[in-house]
Amino acid sequence: MVSNFGLFLTRRAINAVITIILLLALVFALLHILVPSPQAMARIITGNPRASPGALAAIIKANDLDAPVYVQFFRYVSQIFHGDLGTDTIYHVPEIQIMKEYLPITLELVVIGQIIGVLIGLYTGAIAAANRNRAPDYGMKALYLTTWSAPVFLVGFVMQLVVAYWLNLLPATGVVNPTLPPPAAVTGAPLSDALIAGNWVYFWSALQHLILPAFAIAVVGFGLVTRIGRASMIDALDRDYVKLAYMKGLSKGKVVWGTAFRNAMIPIITLVALLFAFSVGGAVIIEDVFAYHGMGYFTVQAIYNDDYPAILAFTVITGIAVILANFVADILYAMADPRVRLT
Amino acid sequence: MGLSSIFDHMIRRPIRATGQSAVKTGATTTKKREVKEGASFYLEYIRKDKLALTGAIIIGAFMVFALLEGIMQELASVLKQPSLGWRFLPTNPLALTFNLQFEPPSLARFPANILGTNYEGQSILSRILYATPHDATASVIVVGSAILIGMFLGTASGYFGGWIDEIMMRLTDAFLALPALVLAIAVAVLIGGGFTALLYALMIIWWPTYARFFRAQALTLRNKGYVEAAKLNGSSSLKILVRHIIPNSVDPIIAYATLDMGTVILTYAGLAFLGIGVSSGYPEWGAESAAGLQFFPLQWWYSIMPGVVIAVIVIAFTLIGDRLQDLIGGRTTY
């Protein structure tokens, strides 16, 4: 069994690497189809639309932009695998340095938002399934169809307006109270750093700032979990072992939450990876609305500044993060449901 | 596993008739033969559900108005009479009237003020209505092109299989690894500004899901008896694809496509919110909301009202799509 799992793991890992290379090929192909000439590409790398022909020629030479496409592609892939994502045209530092600073903040936000969203989704999905075609089912459906259809920024605005400005419960914008001295950077993410350093004042402030954007991400994303969770729960509730549990005289709550729920959760694991991609996309707008200075906020600034290398670096990093999330989800799935290892 | 399994899971369901309904219709076939396809069947099916009917009315009104407004704007630019562009609107959406600045939503000056006015004193309702052609065009063109491209690539890869299929599927994997919004940002920024550039960007990134759908359909259909029969009959692959596979795979796509038109409007609004594809002098829905950000929360309606309008339109699409999905999934039967 162990070797079987090892084989499965290796195959998934190879698959993930191939998908990452194809992702790079995709970004590279789009880049070269949309920006065919070396001069235009050099302009993108400098970030200076009025660069002199001499300066452009130097950049073309330095980056081998007039080399055959396959040479450029191998160069591009090897650069990315060496952690070279280009140089930012505004801050004049390597993109990877900027990503190191901002990525943990966004990841923390997205992961926490995702956990909240999945919990809401599982709970509402199970309630809807247990009360199939009755009022709670329709109520849940109305709820998730509405949140699902609302634009991300509207969710952010409404939460800010109600919670931060009318009720005055939480701060509306920012990552943390800027007057507080930050703890030593270990992970780079404010909440976990404060936790590691034991700096509770900072932790409390960061947590307060995190709640609204994290809930905004959760609210926008939980509908998919509710929908698939409901279907999978209904499927589980029709199984013989659930009927057996009822026959044994267990209460409805025990059957729904104890027996059916655990089995219904398995398909959700794969869904979480899909949702992760969606949440990272949504985080760009959420961070803009809440002025939460993570990678999304940085990307919005890059859009305003025509900072193409930053946008491309963000695209590649997001893609790789999503592929890795998929990989982890596959492994978790195999752990939860040993049957899939055979395929 | 992974994304592909989710999509396959979403698709591989019995088409239209479930066992139950088959039994029911089987009993009544002698009396009246139910027509279970065609536009009239779908319309009749939607009409039987109040929510879906509401959605259909909203979307119908939206599309008709967008068409009229679009024609008027074209006429205005062709005849060089800008006022034609706002003939159907309560007020001029582009004129600066600072004396009416920041009026909250009210019934005064009905209907111009129901969503309030913005910093320039323009009626937010007028501006939103003025921008309808862009959103309607985006939803129809992006989903339409995605269906066409996906149909061509997906059906071919599913039907022929082999290495073409393998490459296609890994390519769609790579596309689907990127959130639509992020990929659209990267492509739109590279193509350059403007509405058309944004349309192209969305068209480039939108087809992979549909390729998956059509591939899954082709995989199940290629082993059907009538396809075998056509093969034995000596039909060419092209003829089999065009005559048998494609017509039979379109139906399950309709529900998803309806939902997806809402998603296109959401993505489009998100991009416009970030200032991508926005041209000056044209009030995009997302851009309107972003413009209100600096006056938030005091003049809250400036950024919230455009969002509410987007939500209403997308919910309407969702209601129709959800209803159609019930029909295709066979969960509701008549």
Interface residues (C-beta under 8 A of the other chain):
Chain A: R12 I18 T19 L22 L23 A25 L26 V27 L30 L31 L34 V35 L145 T146 W148 S149 A150 P151 V152 F153 L154 F157 V158 Q160 L161 A164 Y165 A172 P267 T270 L271 A273 L274 A277 F278 V280 G281 G282 V284 I285 D288 V289 T299 V300 I303 Y304 D306 Y308 I311 L312 F314 T315 T318 G319 V322 I323 N326 A329 D330 Y333 V340
Chain B: M1 G2 L3 S5 I6 H9 R170 L171 D173 A174 F175 L176 A177 L178 P179 A180 L181 V182 L183 I185 A186 V187 V189 L190 I191 I204 G262 L266 A269 G270 F273 L274 G275 I276 G286 S289 A290 L293 F296 P297 W300 S303 I304 G307 V308 I310 A311 V314 I315 F317 T318 L319 D322
